Amino acid sequence: MPPRHPPYVVLPPAGDVDTAVQEVARHGWRVCRGFAPPQTPWDLAPARVVVVGVVDGPATAQEALLCAVRGAGLVVVVDPERPWAARFLADLGRLAPAATPGAVGLAGGLAAGQPAGSEPSPLTAEQRDLLDLLADGRSIAQAARLRYLSLRTANRRVAEARAALGVSTTREAVLAYVRLRDG
């Protein structure tokens, strides 16, 4: 089932861009290399455009965010150690659909931070993202594929979330997370 919202995939410098691009293309998204999408239409969401590139400084971060504001999805490579990277990831996190906190598709351990004004959570952004997908009815395997993770990594993150929430089953973890999220 294709995603309802544009995908936002953030990869570390050693991330596998080609696999991420193949996955979004498989779901019907039109891939544009670089951050210069078509000028018309302004709203790129109906055209299902995903821009792909390396965000290597504040200028390219601004270009990538403008594409996202216009409705494009993103597959970007970002070095989280760069001084501007945290702000870029936070801005991208705010663009993610409000109905799904942490909806930024993160890979390789990067974090977009918590939504503004949220309470501290015992969970990482990656764990919250997986639990959001599970709460939406997806299996762990489906969630792993959507977030470009191995099944082993997804299972490990869900197990860590169970431990952080003090529950023993994935179902209990999803229920506890939804109560925490919807607070």
Secondary structure, DSSP 4 states (H G I P E B T S, - for coil): ---SS--EEEE-TT--HHHHHHHHHHTTPEEEESS---SSSS--TTTTEEEEEEE-SHHHHHHHHHHHHTT-EEEEEE-TTSTTHHHHHHHHHHHS-TTSTT-SEE-TT----PPTTPPP-SS-HHHHHHHHHHHTT--HHHHHHHTT--HHHHHHHHHHHHHHHT-SSHHHHHHHHHHHHH-
